[in-house]
């Protein structure tokens, strides 16, 4: 009698081979020596401090542009509302007094702006911008926002508030005013950088004492045009990074 042939194990063997290939695909390729890296990870150098021992001296009183300043020589405003003050008289008194305090250093005010408004009779004739009256402190009373244009590019911007009847400067900034916007009590000031594709955007808000910086960021020229409608300068091929 012929011996009956045993079971054919070839289909099972094929299934095992297929399962092994599937595992290899799912887990990745490995050679006989195991997994290996394609190369050493790139090394990252830590920041290198330059002149670590150098520290600036603290600012003196004549250098502190950010402190509230009671404007001398201006009549008291008993209502507490800058609508009841003379905008041009306030700006003239402020820049004159600040010019004396500045002692010619140019830190607190540009001398040309002070000289320009000293004999000013009509605001438009001496570069004083039309006053804007808005409530920035959420107390129901208006603050005065204005600026003095110095040379067709730079400006001295100011905000005035009433403290116990005294007209007080609560914001001072010399800047190239690419744009100034007001939203929800915040001032947003846009300034150009050395790269025409970008602008600085500084946001200021009331901190109970003055208009303080709350955010500083870079924005693109395209975003500037979309959000404010201001013209966008075409970047030159040689423009560098933001300054």
C-alpha positions, 0 to 999 in steps of 0.5 A, a space after each residue: 500500500 502506498 504511503 499517504 502524503 502528509 499535509 502541505 505546509 506551503 500555504 501556512 509558510 506563505 502566510 508567515 512570510 507575508 506577516 513578517 513583511 507586514 511587520 517590517 513595513 509597519 516598524 521600519 527597516 532594520 539590518 542585522 545590526 539593528 536600527 541605526 541613525 542617519 547621522 549625528 544630531 545637529 549641535 545647537 550653540 548656546 547664546 553668547 553674551 557680549 560685554 556681560 559686565 557692561 550695565 547702563 546707569 539708571 536714568 536720572 529724573 531728566 531722562 524719565 520720559 515715562 513719568 506723569 508730568 503736571 503741566 505748569 502754567 495751565 488753568 485748572 480744569 475742575 471738571 476733570 475733562 480735557 474738553 474744557 482745556 485749550 489744546 494749543 495752550 496745553 501743548 505750548 506750556 508742556 513743551 516749553 516747561 519740558 524744554 527747560 527741564 531737558 536742558 538741551 539733551 533732547 531726551 525729553 523733547 526735540 528742541 525744534 518742536 519746542 521752538 516751533 510751538 513757542 510763538 504759535 497762534 494757530 495750531 495748523 501753522 506750527 505742526 500741532 495736529 488736530 486734537 483728539 478727545 477720547 476717554 482712555 481711562 474709562 472714567 467717562 471723561 476725555 483725555 487729549 491726544 495730539 502730536 507736534 510734527 517736527 520735520 515732516 517725518 518725526 513727531 512728538 506725540 502727547 496724551 494729557 489727563 486731568 488729575 485733581 484738576 491739574 492737567 497732567 501729561 500721561 504719555 510722551 513719545 517721539 516717533 515716526 508715526 506711520 499710523 496711530 489707531 485707537 481701539 477699546 481704550 488702547 493706543 496702537 502706534 505703528 512705526 517703520 523699521 529698516 525693512 520696508 516689509 515690517 512695521 513696529 506696533 506698540 500698544 499702550 493702555 491705561 495702568 491707573 497712572 499713565 498710558 503704559 506699554 502693554 505690547 510691542 510686536 512686528 507686523 507686516 506691511 501687508 497687514 498694515 494696509 489691510 487693517 488700517 488702509 495706510 499705504 504699503 511701501 514696496 520692499 527694495 531687494 537690498 532691504 535688511 532685517 527689521 531694526 
